């Protein structure tokens, strides 16, 4: 086996790579898409970007939308 370094040009490529990994064609060693250029996780970078009240409202709305998917439409 050999190791290759690649540059991802767009997010669609990640889907292809994950499919190849599932088919056992390749193994993804480093998942750097969750980090920005200085190594900080995006979750850390954007922590506190929304006020707590607005975040709670969005969380509530997402839960309502998820429950809609569980309803039968026929």
PQR file of N, CA, C, O and H, with PARSE charges and radii, in Angstrom:
ATOM      1  N   UNK A   1       0.836  -1.184   0.000 -0.4000 1.5000
ATOM      2  CA  UNK A   1       0.000   0.000   0.000 -0.0000 2.0000
ATOM      3  C   UNK A   1       0.873   1.237   0.000  0.5500 1.7000
ATOM      4  O   UNK A   1       2.026   1.206   0.432 -0.5500 1.4000
ATOM      5  N   UNK A   2       0.304   2.329  -0.493 -0.4000 1.5000
ATOM      6  CA  UNK A   2       1.024   3.592  -0.487 -0.0000 2.0000
ATOM      7  C   UNK A   2       0.106   4.689   0.028  0.5500 1.7000
ATOM      8  O   UNK A   2      -1.115   4.536   0.043 -0.5500 1.4000
ATOM      9  H   UNK A   2      -0.632   2.355  -0.844  0.4000 1.0000
ATOM     10  N   UNK A   3       0.695   5.775   0.442 -0.4000 1.5000
ATOM     11  CA  UNK A   3      -0.064   6.904   0.969 -0.0000 2.0000
ATOM     12  C   UNK A   3       0.049   8.055  -0.014  0.5500 1.7000
ATOM     13  O   UNK A   3       1.132   8.339  -0.526 -0.5500 1.4000
ATOM     14  H   UNK A   3       1.687   5.899   0.430  0.4000 1.0000
ATOM     15  N   UNK A   4      -1.076   8.720  -0.280 -0.4000 1.5000
ATOM     16  CA  UNK A   4      -1.099   9.864  -1.180 -0.0000 2.0000
ATOM     17  C   UNK A   4      -1.761  11.034  -0.472  0.5500 1.7000
ATOM     18  O   UNK A   4      -2.709  10.853   0.293 -0.5500 1.4000
ATOM     19  H   UNK A   4      -1.956   8.489   0.136  0.4000 1.0000
ATOM     20  N   UNK A   5      -1.265  12.214  -0.727 -0.4000 1.5000
ATOM     21  CA  UNK A   5      -1.863  13.430  -0.197 -0.0000 2.0000
ATOM     22  C   UNK A   5      -2.650  14.069  -1.331  0.5500 1.7000
ATOM     23  O   UNK A   5      -2.133  14.251  -2.433 -0.5500 1.4000
ATOM     24  H   UNK A   5      -0.495  12.361  -1.349  0.4000 1.0000
ATOM     25  N   UNK A   6      -3.905  14.408  -1.053 -0.4000 1.5000
ATOM     26  CA  UNK A   6      -4.751  15.012  -2.087 -0.0000 2.0000
ATOM     27  C   UNK A   6      -5.319  16.323  -1.568  0.5500 1.7000
ATOM     28  O   UNK A   6      -5.436  16.536  -0.361 -0.5500 1.4000
ATOM     29  H   UNK A   6      -4.325  14.260  -0.158  0.4000 1.0000
ATOM     30  N   UNK A   7      -5.668  17.192  -2.500 -0.4000 1.5000
ATOM     31  CA  UNK A   7      -6.326  18.453  -2.160 -0.0000 2.0000
ATOM     32  C   UNK A   7      -7.771  18.361  -2.622  0.5500 1.7000
ATOM     33  O   UNK A   7      -8.034  18.091  -3.794 -0.5500 1.4000
ATOM     34  H   UNK A   7      -5.573  17.019  -3.480  0.4000 1.0000
ATOM     35  N   UNK A   8      -8.705  18.586  -1.712 -0.4000 1.5000
ATOM     36  CA  UNK A   8     -10.133  18.527  -2.032 -0.0000 2.0000
ATOM     37  C   UNK A   8     -10.548  19.872  -2.612  0.5500 1.7000
ATOM     38  O   UNK A   8     -10.348  20.911  -1.983 -0.5500 1.4000
ATOM     39  H   UNK A   8      -8.491  18.806  -0.760  0.4000 1.0000
ATOM     40  N   UNK A   9     -11.123  19.854  -3.804 -0.4000 1.5000
ATOM     41  CA  UNK A   9     -11.532  21.093  -4.476 -0.0000 2.0000
ATOM     42  C   UNK A   9     -12.946  21.530  -4.114  0.5500 1.7000
ATOM     43  O   UNK A   9     -13.246  22.724  -4.119 -0.5500 1.4000
ATOM     44  H   UNK A   9     -11.285  19.010  -4.315  0.4000 1.0000
ATOM     45  N   UNK A  10     -13.831  20.557  -3.794 -0.4000 1.5000
ATOM     46  CA  UNK A  10     -15.188  20.916  -3.372 -0.0000 2.0000
ATOM     47  C   UNK A  10     -15.766  19.802  -2.503  0.5500 1.7000
ATOM     48  O   UNK A  10     -15.199  18.713  -2.419 -0.5500 1.4000
ATOM     49  H   UNK A  10     -13.587  19.587  -3.790  0.4000 1.0000
ATOM     50  N   UNK A  11     -16.882  20.077  -1.869 -0.4000 1.5000
ATOM     51  CA  UNK A  11     -17.466  19.148  -0.904 -0.0000 2.0000
ATOM     52  C   UNK A  11     -17.993  17.862  -1.536  0.5500 1.7000
ATOM     53  O   UNK A  11     -18.133  16.856  -0.840 -0.5500 1.4000
ATOM     54  H   UNK A  11     -17.343  20.962  -1.938  0.4000 1.0000
ATOM     55  N   UNK A  12     -18.288  17.869  -2.825 -0.4000 1.5000
ATOM     56  CA  UNK A  12     -18.790  16.675  -3.494 -0.0000 2.0000
ATOM     57  C   UNK A  12     -17.746  15.562  -3.438  0.5500 1.7000
ATOM     58  O   UNK A  12     -18.086  14.381  -3.366 -0.5500 1.4000
ATOM     59  H   UNK A  12     -18.174  18.686  -3.390  0.4000 1.0000
ATOM     60  N   UNK A  13     -16.489  15.948  -3.472 -0.4000 1.5000
ATOM     61  CA  UNK A  13     -15.412  14.961  -3.457 -0.0000 2.0000
ATOM     62  C   UNK A  13     -15.427  14.140  -2.173  0.5500 1.7000
ATOM     63  O   UNK A  13     -15.072  12.962  -2.193 -0.5500 1.4000
ATOM     64  H   UNK A  13     -16.213  16.907  -3.530  0.4000 1.0000
ATOM     65  N   UNK A  14     -15.832  14.743  -1.056 -0.4000 1.5000
ATOM     66  CA  UNK A  14     -15.894  13.992   0.194 -0.0000 2.0000
ATOM     67  C   UNK A  14     -16.856  12.819   0.085  0.5500 1.7000
ATOM     68  O   UNK A  14     -16.576  11.737   0.601 -0.5500 1.4000
ATOM     69  H   UNK A  14     -16.120  15.700  -1.039  0.4000 1.0000
ATOM     70  N   UNK A  15     -17.975  13.021  -0.576 -0.4000 1.5000
ATOM     71  CA  UNK A  15     -18.930  11.934  -0.771 -0.0000 2.0000
ATOM     72  C   UNK A  15     -18.312  10.769  -1.524  0.5500 1.7000
ATOM     73  O   UNK A  15     -18.497   9.608  -1.159 -0.5500 1.4000
ATOM     74  H   UNK A  15     -18.202  13.900  -0.995  0.4000 1.0000
ATOM     75  N   UNK A  16     -17.572  11.095  -2.585 -0.4000 1.5000
ATOM     76  CA  UNK A  16     -16.901  10.044  -3.353 -0.0000 2.0000
ATOM     77  C   UNK A  16     -15.879   9.311  -2.496  0.5500 1.7000
ATOM     78  O   UNK A  16     -15.788   8.083  -2.532 -0.5500 1.4000
ATOM     79  H   UNK A  16     -17.422  12.038  -2.881  0.4000 1.0000
ATOM     80  N   UNK A  17     -15.115  10.070  -1.728 -0.4000 1.5000
ATOM     81  CA  UNK A  17     -14.092   9.444  -0.889 -0.0000 2.0000
ATOM     82  C   UNK A  17     -14.713   8.529   0.154  0.5500 1.7000
ATOM     83  O   UNK A  17     -14.205   7.435   0.401 -0.5500 1.4000
ATOM     84  H   UNK A  17     -15.189  11.067  -1.699  0.4000 1.0000
ATOM     85  N   UNK A  18     -15.795   8.961   0.760 -0.4000 1.5000
ATOM     86  CA  UNK A  18     -16.448   8.124   1.775 -0.0000 2.0000
ATOM     87  C   UNK A  18     -17.027   6.853   1.151  0.5500 1.7000
ATOM     88  O   UNK A  18     -17.004   5.787   1.767 -0.5500 1.4000
ATOM     89  H   UNK A  18     -16.208   9.850   0.559  0.4000 1.0000
ATOM     90  N   UNK A  19     -17.550   6.972  -0.085 -0.4000 1.5000
ATOM     91  CA  UNK A  19     -18.039   5.780  -0.784 -0.0000 2.0000
ATOM     92  C   UNK A  19     -16.898   4.800  -1.050  0.5500 1.7000
ATOM     93  O   UNK A  19     -17.054   3.595  -0.855 -0.5500 1.4000
ATOM     94  H   UNK A  19     -17.569   7.838  -0.585  0.4000 1.0000
ATOM     95  N   UNK A  20     -15.763   5.310  -1.491 -0.4000 1.5000
ATOM     96  CA  UNK A  20     -14.603   4.448  -1.733 -0.0000 2.0000
ATOM     97  C   UNK A  20     -14.105   3.810  -0.449  0.5500 1.7000
ATOM     98  O   UNK A  20     -13.649   2.666  -0.449 -0.5500 1.4000
ATOM     99  H   UNK A  20     -15.636   6.289  -1.650  0.4000 1.0000
ATOM    100  N   UNK A  21     -14.193   4.551   0.643 -0.4000 1.5000
ATOM    101  CA  UNK A  21     -13.781   3.984   1.924 -0.0000 2.0000
ATOM    102  C   UNK A  21     -14.714   2.849   2.330  0.5500 1.7000
ATOM    103  O   UNK A  21     -14.257   1.821   2.829 -0.5500 1.4000
ATOM    104  H   UNK A  21     -14.563   5.480   0.643  0.4000 1.0000
ATOM    105  N   UNK A  22     -16.024   3.028   2.117 -0.4000 1.5000
ATOM    106  CA  UNK A  22     -16.993   1.976   2.452 -0.0000 2.0000
ATOM    107  C   UNK A  22     -16.807   0.737   1.593  0.5500 1.7000
ATOM    108  O   UNK A  22     -17.082  -0.377   2.040 -0.5500 1.4000
ATOM    109  H   UNK A  22     -16.395   3.863   1.711  0.4000 1.0000
ATOM    110  N   UNK A  23     -16.334   0.924   0.346 -0.4000 1.5000
ATOM    111  CA  UNK A  23     -16.095  -0.205  -0.548 -0.0000 2.0000
ATOM    112  C   UNK A  23     -14.739  -0.846  -0.268  0.5500 1.7000
ATOM    113  O   UNK A  23     -14.335  -1.783  -0.957 -0.5500 1.4000
ATOM    114  H   UNK A  23     -16.111   1.828  -0.017  0.4000 1.0000
ATOM    115  N   UNK A  24     -14.040  -0.339   0.745 -0.4000 1.5000
ATOM    116  CA  UNK A  24     -12.743  -0.865   1.149 -0.0000 2.0000
ATOM    117  C   UNK A  24     -11.689  -0.695   0.062  0.5500 1.7000
ATOM    118  O   UNK A  24     -10.775  -1.510  -0.061 -0.5500 1.4000
ATOM    119  H   UNK A  24     -14.369   0.422   1.304  0.4000 1.0000
ATOM    120  N   UNK A  25     -11.824   0.370  -0.726 -0.4000 1.5000
ATOM    121  CA  UNK A  25     -10.858   0.691  -1.768 -0.0000 2.0000
ATOM    122  C   UNK A  25      -9.739   1.551  -1.197  0.5500 1.7000
ATOM    123  O   UNK A  25      -8.581   1.413  -1.592 -0.5500 1.4000
ATOM    124  H   UNK A  25     -12.567   1.032  -0.626  0.4000 1.0000
ATOM    125  N   UNK A  26     -10.081   2.431  -0.275 -0.4000 1.5000
ATOM    126  CA  UNK A  26      -9.100   3.289   0.356 -0.0000 2.0000
ATOM    127  C   UNK A  26      -9.491   3.530   1.806  0.5500 1.7000
ATOM    128  O   UNK A  26     -10.597   3.203   2.236 -0.5500 1.4000
ATOM    129  H   UNK A  26     -11.021   2.543   0.046  0.4000 1.0000
ATOM    130  N   UNK A  27      -8.562   4.106   2.543 -0.4000 1.5000
ATOM    131  CA  UNK A  27      -8.825   4.438   3.934 -0.0000 2.0000
ATOM    132  C   UNK A  27      -8.495   5.911   4.132  0.5500 1.7000
ATOM    133  O   UNK A  27      -7.415   6.367   3.756 -0.5500 1.4000
ATOM    134  H   UNK A  27      -7.663   4.372   2.195  0.4000 1.0000
ATOM    135  N   UNK A  28      -9.414   6.645   4.714 -0.4000 1.5000
ATOM    136  CA  UNK A  28      -9.183   8.051   4.999 -0.0000 2.0000
ATOM    137  C   UNK A  28      -8.454   8.134   6.335  0.5500 1.7000
ATOM    138  O   UNK A  28      -8.980   7.723   7.369 -0.5500 1.4000
ATOM    139  H   UNK A  28     -10.291   6.275   5.020  0.4000 1.0000
ATOM    140  N   UNK A  29      -7.241   8.667   6.299 -0.4000 1.5000
ATOM    141  CA  UNK A  29      -6.415   8.719   7.496 -0.0000 2.0000
ATOM    142  C   UNK A  29      -6.653   9.986   8.310  0.5500 1.7000
ATOM    143  O   UNK A  29      -6.602   9.951   9.540 -0.5500 1.4000
ATOM    144  H   UNK A  29      -6.813   9.000   5.459  0.4000 1.0000
ATOM    145  N   UNK A  30      -6.910  11.093   7.643 -0.4000 1.5000
ATOM    146  CA  UNK A  30      -7.069  12.361   8.340 -0.0000 2.0000
ATOM    147  C   UNK A  30      -8.311  13.069   7.822  0.5500 1.7000
ATOM    148  O   UNK A  30      -8.434  13.325   6.624 -0.5500 1.4000
ATOM    149  H   UNK A  30      -6.952  11.122   6.644  0.4000 1.0000
ATOM    150  N   UNK A  31      -9.213  13.379   8.711 -0.4000 1.5000
ATOM    151  CA  UNK A  31     -10.430  14.089   8.324 -0.0000 2.0000
ATOM    152  C   UNK A  31     -10.284  15.538   8.755  0.5500 1.7000
ATOM    153  O   UNK A  31     -10.752  15.926   9.826 -0.5500 1.4000
ATOM    154  H   UNK A  31      -9.113  13.171   9.684  0.4000 1.0000
ATOM    155  N   UNK A  32      -9.640  16.328   7.925 -0.4000 1.5000
ATOM    156  CA  UNK A  32      -9.341  17.717   8.257 -0.0000 2.0000
ATOM    157  C   UNK A  32     -10.462  18.673   7.892  0.5500 1.7000
ATOM    158  O   UNK A  32     -10.337  19.871   8.146 -0.5500 1.4000
ATOM    159  H   UNK A  32      -9.260  16.012   7.055  0.4000 1.0000
ATOM    160  N   UNK A  33     -11.550  18.195   7.308 -0.4000 1.5000
ATOM    161  CA  UNK A  33     -12.617  19.085   6.908 -0.0000 2.0000
ATOM    162  C   UNK A  33     -13.327  19.725   8.096  0.5500 1.7000
ATOM    163  O   UNK A  33     -14.046  20.709   7.918 -0.5500 1.4000
ATOM    164  H   UNK A  33     -11.651  17.222   7.101  0.4000 1.0000
ATOM    165  N   UNK A  34     -13.143  19.187   9.311 -0.4000 1.5000
ATOM    166  CA  UNK A  34     -13.778  19.765  10.491 -0.0000 2.0000
ATOM    167  C   UNK A  34     -12.903  20.829  11.137  0.5500 1.7000
ATOM    168  O   UNK A  34     -13.293  21.429  12.138 -0.5500 1.4000
ATOM    169  H   UNK A  34     -12.560  18.387   9.455  0.4000 1.0000
ATOM    170  N   UNK A  35     -11.716  21.068  10.569 -0.4000 1.5000
ATOM    171  CA  UNK A  35     -10.812  22.052  11.140 -0.0000 2.0000
ATOM    172  C   UNK A  35     -10.559  23.164  10.138  0.5500 1.7000
ATOM    173  O   UNK A  35     -10.556  22.938   8.928 -0.5500 1.4000
ATOM    174  H   UNK A  35     -11.399  20.580   9.756  0.4000 1.0000
ATOM    175  N   UNK A  36     -10.342  24.392  10.663 -0.4000 1.5000
ATOM    176  CA  UNK A  36      -9.976  25.480   9.778 -0.0000 2.0000
ATOM    177  C   UNK A  36      -8.463  25.512   9.640  0.5500 1.7000
ATOM    178  O   UNK A  36      -7.794  24.611  10.147 -0.5500 1.4000
ATOM    179  H   UNK A  36     -10.344  24.576  11.646  0.4000 1.0000
ATOM    180  N   UNK A  37      -7.910  26.490   8.990 -0.4000 1.5000
ATOM    181  CA  UNK A  37      -6.496  26.544   8.688 -0.0000 2.0000
ATOM    182  C   UNK A  37      -5.572  26.501   9.891  0.5500 1.7000
ATOM    183  O   UNK A  37      -4.457  25.994   9.769 -0.5500 1.4000
ATOM    184  H   UNK A  37      -8.454  27.221   8.578  0.4000 1.0000
ATOM    185  N   UNK A  38      -5.982  27.010  11.052 -0.4000 1.5000
ATOM    186  CA  UNK A  38      -5.064  27.042  12.188 -0.0000 2.0000
ATOM    187  C   UNK A  38      -5.243  25.849  13.121  0.5500 1.7000
ATOM    188  O   UNK A  38      -4.711  25.864  14.231 -0.5500 1.4000
ATOM    189  H   UNK A  38      -6.888  27.422  11.150  0.4000 1.0000
ATOM    190  N   UNK A  39      -5.973  24.818  12.706 -0.4000 1.5000
ATOM    191  CA  UNK A  39      -6.118  23.617  13.514 -0.0000 2.0000
ATOM    192  C   UNK A  39      -7.235  23.671  14.541  0.5500 1.7000
ATOM    193  O   UNK A  39      -7.455  22.700  15.265 -0.5500 1.4000
ATOM    194  H   UNK A  39      -6.405  24.806  11.804  0.4000 1.0000
ATOM    195  N   UNK A  40      -7.944  24.791  14.616 -0.4000 1.5000
ATOM    196  CA  UNK A  40      -9.034  24.927  15.578 -0.0000 2.0000
ATOM    197  C   UNK A  40     -10.298  24.272  15.005  0.5500 1.7000
ATOM    198  O   UNK A  40     -10.628  24.474  13.837 -0.5500 1.4000
ATOM    199  H   UNK A  40      -7.766  25.580  14.028  0.4000 1.0000
ATOM    200  N   UNK A  41     -10.991  23.501  15.817 -0.4000 1.5000
ATOM    201  CA  UNK A  41     -12.237  22.881  15.376 -0.0000 2.0000
ATOM    202  C   UNK A  41     -13.279  23.956  15.104  0.5500 1.7000
ATOM    203  O   UNK A  41     -13.336  24.968  15.803 -0.5500 1.4000
ATOM    204  H   UNK A  41     -10.722  23.337  16.767  0.4000 1.0000
ATOM    205  N   UNK A  42     -14.102  23.731  14.083 -0.4000 1.5000
ATOM    206  CA  UNK A  42     -15.147  24.699  13.765 -0.0000 2.0000
ATOM    207  C   UNK A  42     -16.127  24.860  14.919  0.5500 1.7000
ATOM    208  O   UNK A  42     -16.633  25.957  15.156 -0.5500 1.4000
ATOM    209  H   UNK A  42     -14.055  22.909  13.516  0.4000 1.0000
ATOM    210  N   UNK A  43     -16.398  23.769  15.641 -0.4000 1.5000
ATOM    211  CA  UNK A  43     -17.303  23.863  16.784 -0.0000 2.0000
ATOM    212  C   UNK A  43     -16.735  24.800  17.846  0.5500 1.7000
ATOM    213  O   UNK A  43     -17.490  25.507  18.514 -0.5500 1.4000
ATOM    214  H   UNK A  43     -15.986  22.878  15.448  0.4000 1.0000
ATOM    215  N   UNK A  44     -15.411  24.812  18.007 -0.4000 1.5000
ATOM    216  CA  UNK A  44     -14.789  25.729  18.951 -0.0000 2.0000
ATOM    217  C   UNK A  44     -14.781  27.147  18.413  0.5500 1.7000
ATOM    218  O   UNK A  44     -14.972  28.106  19.161 -0.5500 1.4000
ATOM    219  H   UNK A  44     -14.798  24.238  17.464  0.4000 1.0000
ATOM    220  N   UNK A  45     -14.561  27.273  17.123 -0.4000 1.5000
ATOM    221  CA  UNK A  45     -14.485  28.598  16.502 -0.0000 2.0000
ATOM    222  C   UNK A  45     -15.822  29.339  16.595  0.5500 1.7000
ATOM    223  O   UNK A  45     -15.847  30.544  16.846 -0.5500 1.4000
ATOM    224  H   UNK A  45     -14.407  26.493  16.516  0.4000 1.0000
ATOM    225  N   UNK A  46     -16.920  28.629  16.395 -0.4000 1.5000
ATOM    226  CA  UNK A  46     -18.223  29.281  16.363 -0.0000 2.0000
ATOM    227  C   UNK A  46     -18.997  29.160  17.673  0.5500 1.7000
ATOM    228  O   UNK A  46     -20.164  29.547  17.739 -0.5500 1.4000
ATOM    229  H   UNK A  46     -16.900  27.650  16.191  0.4000 1.0000
ATOM    230  N   UNK A  47     -18.368  28.633  18.705 -0.4000 1.5000
ATOM    231  CA  UNK A  47     -19.011  28.525  20.003 -0.0000 2.0000
ATOM    232  C   UNK A  47     -19.410  29.915  20.490  0.5500 1.7000
ATOM    233  O   UNK A  47     -18.571  30.812  20.578 -0.5500 1.4000
ATOM    234  H   UNK A  47     -17.420  28.319  18.652  0.4000 1.0000
ATOM    235  N   UNK A  48     -20.678  30.087  20.802 -0.4000 1.5000
ATOM    236  CA  UNK A  48     -21.175  31.370  21.295 -0.0000 2.0000
ATOM    237  C   UNK A  48     -21.509  32.370  20.206  0.5500 1.7000
ATOM    238  O   UNK A  48     -21.783  33.531  20.510 -0.5500 1.4000
ATOM    239  H   UNK A  48     -21.359  29.359  20.730  0.4000 1.0000
ATOM    240  N   UNK A  49     -21.495  31.956  18.943 -0.4000 1.5000
ATOM    241  CA  UNK A  49     -21.790  32.872  17.847 -0.0000 2.0000
ATOM    242  C   UNK A  49     -23.259  33.297  17.861  0.5500 1.7000
ATOM    243  O   UNK A  49     -23.590  34.402  17.430 -0.5500 1.4000
ATOM    244  H   UNK A  49     -21.272  31.012  18.697  0.4000 1.0000
ATOM    245  N   UNK A  50     -24.128  32.435  18.349 -0.4000 1.5000
ATOM    246  CA  UNK A  50     -25.551  32.760  18.472 -0.0000 2.0000
ATOM    247  C   UNK A  50     -25.887  32.993  19.937  0.5500 1.7000
ATOM    248  O   UNK A  50     -25.337  32.330  20.816 -0.5500 1.4000
ATOM    249  H   UNK A  50     -23.859  31.538  18.699  0.4000 1.0000
ATOM    250  N   UNK A  51     -26.789  33.932  20.201 -0.4000 1.5000
ATOM    251  CA  UNK A  51     -27.242  34.074  21.583 -0.0000 2.0000
ATOM    252  C   UNK A  51     -27.961  32.798  22.029  0.5500 1.7000
ATOM    253  O   UNK A  51     -28.566  32.112  21.205 -0.5500 1.4000
ATOM    254  H   UNK A  51     -27.236  34.470  19.486  0.4000 1.0000
ATOM    255  N   UNK A  52     -27.901  32.483  23.298 -0.4000 1.5000
ATOM    256  CA  UNK A  52     -28.472  31.253  23.843 -0.0000 2.0000
ATOM    257  C   UNK A  52     -29.962  31.138  23.523  0.5500 1.7000
ATOM    258  O   UNK A  52     -30.442  30.053  23.196 -0.5500 1.4000
ATOM    259  H   UNK A  52     -27.410  33.040  23.967  0.4000 1.0000
ATOM    260  N   UNK A  53     -30.695  32.248  23.616 -0.4000 1.5000
ATOM    261  CA  UNK A  53     -32.141  32.226  23.356 -0.0000 2.0000
ATOM    262  C   UNK A  53     -32.426  31.840  21.908  0.5500 1.7000
ATOM    263  O   UNK A  53     -33.321  31.038  21.640 -0.5500 1.4000
ATOM    264  H   UNK A  53     -30.305  33.129  23.882  0.4000 1.0000
ATOM    265  N   UNK A  54     -31.658  32.417  20.969 -0.4000 1.5000
ATOM    266  CA  UNK A  54     -31.873  32.120  19.552 -0.0000 2.0000
ATOM    267  C   UNK A  54     -31.502  30.667  19.255  0.5500 1.7000
ATOM    268  O   UNK A  54     -32.184  29.996  18.480 -0.5500 1.4000
ATOM    269  H   UNK A  54     -30.931  33.068  21.187  0.4000 1.0000
ATOM    270  N   UNK A  55     -30.437  30.188  19.863 -0.4000 1.5000
ATOM    271  CA  UNK A  55     -30.032  28.792  19.666 -0.0000 2.0000
ATOM    272  C   UNK A  55     -31.115  27.848  20.175  0.5500 1.7000
ATOM    273  O   UNK A  55     -31.393  26.830  19.541 -0.5500 1.4000
ATOM    274  H   UNK A  55     -29.883  30.732  20.493  0.4000 1.0000
ATOM    275  N   UNK A  56     -31.732  28.172  21.314 -0.4000 1.5000
ATOM    276  CA  UNK A  56     -32.811  27.343  21.844 -0.0000 2.0000
ATOM    277  C   UNK A  56     -34.018  27.346  20.916  0.5500 1.7000
ATOM    278  O   UNK A  56     -34.661  26.314  20.722 -0.5500 1.4000
ATOM    279  H   UNK A  56     -31.506  28.999  21.830  0.4000 1.0000
ATOM    280  N   UNK A  57     -34.329  28.527  20.335 -0.4000 1.5000
ATOM    281  CA  UNK A  57     -35.447  28.618  19.384 -0.0000 2.0000
ATOM    282  C   UNK A  57     -35.186  27.741  18.162  0.5500 1.7000
ATOM    283  O   UNK A  57     -36.072  27.013  17.714 -0.5500 1.4000
ATOM    284  H   UNK A  57     -33.806  29.365  20.493  0.4000 1.0000
ATOM    285  N   UNK A  58     -33.975  27.811  17.630 -0.4000 1.5000
ATOM    286  CA  UNK A  58     -33.625  27.002  16.458 -0.0000 2.0000
ATOM    287  C   UNK A  58     -33.673  25.512  16.778  0.5500 1.7000
ATOM    288  O   UNK A  58     -34.134  24.709  15.967 -0.5500 1.4000
ATOM    289  H   UNK A  58     -33.256  28.402  17.994  0.4000 1.0000
ATOM    290  N   UNK A  59     -33.197  25.154  17.956 -0.4000 1.5000
ATOM    291  CA  UNK A  59     -33.217  23.746  18.368 -0.0000 2.0000
ATOM    292  C   UNK A  59     -34.661  23.244  18.471  0.5500 1.7000
ATOM    293  O   UNK A  59     -34.969  22.125  18.060 -0.5500 1.4000
ATOM    294  H   UNK A  59     -32.822  25.807  18.614  0.4000 1.0000
ATOM    295  N   UNK A  60     -35.522  24.067  19.012 -0.4000 1.5000
ATOM    296  CA  UNK A  60     -36.941  23.714  19.143 -0.0000 2.0000
ATOM    297  C   UNK A  60     -37.585  23.539  17.762  0.5500 1.7000
ATOM    298  O   UNK A  60     -38.341  22.594  17.537 -0.5500 1.4000
ATOM    299  H   UNK A  60     -35.272  24.975  19.346  0.4000 1.0000
ATOM    300  N   UNK A  61     -37.280  24.452  16.850 -0.4000 1.5000
ATOM    301  CA  UNK A  61     -37.823  24.385  15.495 -0.0000 2.0000
ATOM    302  C   UNK A  61     -37.323  23.126  14.773  0.5500 1.7000
ATOM    303  O   UNK A  61     -38.090  22.477  14.061 -0.5500 1.4000
ATOM    304  H   UNK A  61     -36.666  25.220  17.033  0.4000 1.0000
ATOM    305  N   UNK A  62     -36.058  22.783  14.951 -0.4000 1.5000
ATOM    306  CA  UNK A  62     -35.528  21.561  14.340 -0.0000 2.0000
ATOM    307  C   UNK A  62     -36.233  20.323  14.865  0.5500 1.7000
ATOM    308  O   UNK A  62     -36.527  19.405  14.100 -0.5500 1.4000
ATOM    309  H   UNK A  62     -35.435  23.310  15.529  0.4000 1.0000
ATOM    310  N   UNK A  63     -36.504  20.288  16.152 -0.4000 1.5000
ATOM    311  CA  UNK A  63     -37.231  19.151  16.722 -0.0000 2.0000
ATOM    312  C   UNK A  63     -38.628  19.040  16.141  0.5500 1.7000
ATOM    313  O   UNK A  63     -39.101  17.934  15.879 -0.5500 1.4000
ATOM    314  H   UNK A  63     -36.266  21.034  16.774  0.4000 1.0000
ATOM    315  N   UNK A  64     -39.301  20.174  15.935 -0.4000 1.5000
ATOM    316  CA  UNK A  64     -40.632  20.164  15.319 -0.0000 2.0000
ATOM    317  C   UNK A  64     -40.565  19.620  13.898  0.5500 1.7000
ATOM    318  O   UNK A  64     -41.411  18.825  13.490 -0.5500 1.4000
ATOM    319  H   UNK A  64     -38.916  21.072  16.148  0.4000 1.0000
ATOM    320  N   UNK A  65     -39.547  20.055  13.141 -0.4000 1.5000
ATOM    321  CA  UNK A  65     -39.405  19.585  11.760 -0.0000 2.0000
ATOM    322  C   UNK A  65     -39.128  18.086  11.711  0.5500 1.7000
ATOM    323  O   UNK A  65     -39.654  17.384  10.848 -0.5500 1.4000
ATOM    324  H   UNK A  65     -38.859  20.700  13.472  0.4000 1.0000
ATOM    325  N   UNK A  66     -38.313  17.603  12.624 -0.4000 1.5000
ATOM    326  CA  UNK A  66     -38.016  16.164  12.655 -0.0000 2.0000
ATOM    327  C   UNK A  66     -39.267  15.350  12.955  0.5500 1.7000
ATOM    328  O   UNK A  66     -39.456  14.271  12.394 -0.5500 1.4000
ATOM    329  H   UNK A  66     -37.885  18.174  13.325  0.4000 1.0000
ATOM    330  N   UNK A  67     -40.118  15.861  13.834 -0.4000 1.5000
ATOM    331  CA  UNK A  67     -41.360  15.152  14.158 -0.0000 2.0000
ATOM    332  C   UNK A  67     -42.293  15.117  12.960  0.5500 1.7000
ATOM    333  O   UNK A  67     -43.059  14.165  12.809 -0.5500 1.4000
ATOM    334  H   UNK A  67     -39.964  16.738  14.290  0.4000 1.0000
ATOM    335  N   UNK A  68     -42.248  16.133  12.103 -0.4000 1.5000
ATOM    336  CA  UNK A  68     -43.080  16.162  10.899 -0.0000 2.0000
ATOM    337  C   UNK A  68     -42.725  14.993   9.983  0.5500 1.7000
ATOM    338  O   UNK A  68     -43.607  14.434   9.331 -0.5500 1.4000
ATOM    339  H   UNK A  68     -41.626  16.907  12.225  0.4000 1.0000
ATOM    340  N   UNK A  69     -41.467  14.623   9.925 -0.4000 1.5000
ATOM    341  CA  UNK A  69     -41.048  13.518   9.069 -0.0000 2.0000
ATOM    342  C   UNK A  69     -41.599  12.193   9.545  0.5500 1.7000
ATOM    343  O   UNK A  69     -41.748  11.261   8.755 -0.5500 1.4000
ATOM    344  H   UNK A  69     -40.751  15.077  10.455  0.4000 1.0000
ATOM    345  N   UNK A  70     -41.902  12.100  10.822 -0.4000 1.5000
ATOM    346  CA  UNK A  70     -42.406  10.852  11.384 -0.0000 2.0000
ATOM    347  C   UNK A  70     -43.891  10.651  11.091  0.5500 1.7000
ATOM    348  O   UNK A  70     -44.400   9.539  11.234 -0.5500 1.4000
ATOM    349  H   UNK A  70     -41.781  12.857  11.463  0.4000 1.0000
ATOM    350  N   UNK A  71     -44.589  11.704  10.686 -0.4000 1.5000
ATOM    351  CA  UNK A  71     -46.025  11.601  10.428 -0.0000 2.0000
ATOM    352  C   UNK A  71     -46.272  10.924   9.071  0.5500 1.7000
ATOM    353  O   UNK A  71     -45.523  11.126   8.116 -0.5500 1.4000
ATOM    354  H   UNK A  71     -44.175  12.607  10.570  0.4000 1.0000
ATOM    355  N   UNK A  72     -47.330  10.124   9.011 -0.4000 1.5000
ATOM    356  CA  UNK A  72     -47.733   9.510   7.739 -0.0000 2.0000
ATOM    357  C   UNK A  72     -48.421  10.566   6.899  0.5500 1.7000
ATOM    358  O   UNK A  72     -49.200  11.366   7.417 -0.5500 1.4000
ATOM    359  H   UNK A  72     -47.939   9.959   9.787  0.4000 1.0000
ATOM    360  N   UNK A  73     -48.135  10.572   5.593 -0.4000 1.5000
ATOM    361  CA  UNK A  73     -48.741  11.554   4.710 -0.0000 2.0000
ATOM    362  C   UNK A  73     -49.837  10.950   3.836  0.5500 1.7000
ATOM    363  O   UNK A  73     -50.435  11.654   3.023 -0.5500 1.4000
ATOM    364  H   UNK A  73     -47.502   9.922   5.172  0.4000 1.0000
ATOM    365  N   UNK A  74     -50.101   9.687   3.989 -0.4000 1.5000
ATOM    366  CA  UNK A  74     -51.142   9.062   3.170 -0.0000 2.0000
ATOM    367  C   UNK A  74     -52.275   8.605   4.006  0.5500 1.7000
ATOM    368  O   UNK A  74     -53.245   8.054   3.485 -0.5500 1.4000
ATOM    369  H   UNK A  74     -49.615   9.114   4.650  0.4000 1.0000
TER
END
